[in-house]
Amino acid sequence: MEKKIRKEIKYSDEEWNKVVELSAKGGKLPAAYIRDQALNIKIKIIDYLSPDDGVPGMRNKFHREMNEVAKAVNISKAVFAKDVEDAERIINEMGEFARNDLKAISMREVNI
């Protein structure tokens, strides 16, 4: 038998119950489940605003709406309260989209 290294991990009751539940669903003992999760983890990052693998149209929707605000500002050569409110609404929608656990969206500074 190959030598095993024993390590101790501390869990709250809630965390441990979750580990036991997930390991049972996978038909594994908690130790095997923890080891598999730690060593065989695969992370796929999906950019929901990317045109390739994102939610269809979301990137275009945000860009289109922000461009409409920028166009209005450029045409009038002035920034009105409505322009600021529209830009804030768009940014808030993007934030709401991110808070719904779809993807954390890194905000970029936009000059209008």
N, C-alpha and C positions, 0 to 999 in steps of 0.2 A: 504494500500500500504506500502510495506516495505521501510525503510529509505535507501536512496542511498547517497553515498559519491561522491561529484563532485571533479574531479581533472582536472587540465589543462595540456595539452601537446602541445608543440610548434613544428610545422612542417615547413619546407621550402615549397615554392609553388610546387616544383617538387614532394616532398614527399607526400604532401596532395593530389595532383592530382592522384598519384599512389594509395593511400588509397581509394579515391573515385572510381577509376576505378575497383580496386579489389573487393570493397564492392558491386558495381553494378553487377559485374560478379556473385557474390555469392547471389544476390538478397536480400542484407541486407543494412540497413542504416550504414553509416560510424561508428557510435558509437558502434553498435552491432557487426560489423565486427572487430573493434579494440579490444573489450572486448573478443570476441571469440578467436581471435588470441593470446591474452595475457594469457587467462586462460585455453584454451584447446589445447595448443601447444603439438605436439608430434614430437619428434626428433628421427630420425633413423640414426645412423652413420654407413655408409658402408665402410669397409676397402677394397678398390679395390685391395689390394695386398694380401688379406687373401684368403686361398684356399677354404674357405666355401662360402663366399658371394661376392667375388671379381670378377673382370673381368677375365674370364678364361685365364689362362696361363701367366698373367702379372707378378705375383710374381715369378713364375718359370723362366720366361724369364730373369728378372733382376738378380735373384740369379745365374742362369746358366752362364750368360755372365760374371758376377763378379767372379764367381768361375773359369772360363776359364783363366781370367787374373791372378788370384792368383796362379793357377796351373802352368802357364808359368813362373811366378816369382820364384816359389818354385823349378821348374825343373832347371832353369838356374842359380839359386842362385844369381841373380842380377836383378835390376830394370832398364829397358831401357825406353827411351822416349816414345816408342810405348805403353808400358805397362801403363804408366801414362796417355797418351792420350786416351787409351781405357777405363781406369777407369773413367776419366773425362767425356767421351762421355756417358757412362752408367749412371753416376750420373746426367748429364744434361738431358738425356732422362727421368729419373725418375722425375726430377724437372718439365720438360715440361708436363709430364703426370699429375702432381699435379696442375700445373698452368691452365690446361684446365678445371678447376672446377670439376674434378672428385673426388679428395680427396687430402687434404694436407698430404703429406707423411713426417713423421718425419725421418730425416736423421740420420743414425748411423755412427759413426766413424769406418772406416775399415782400418786395418793395412795390408799393402801389402809389 
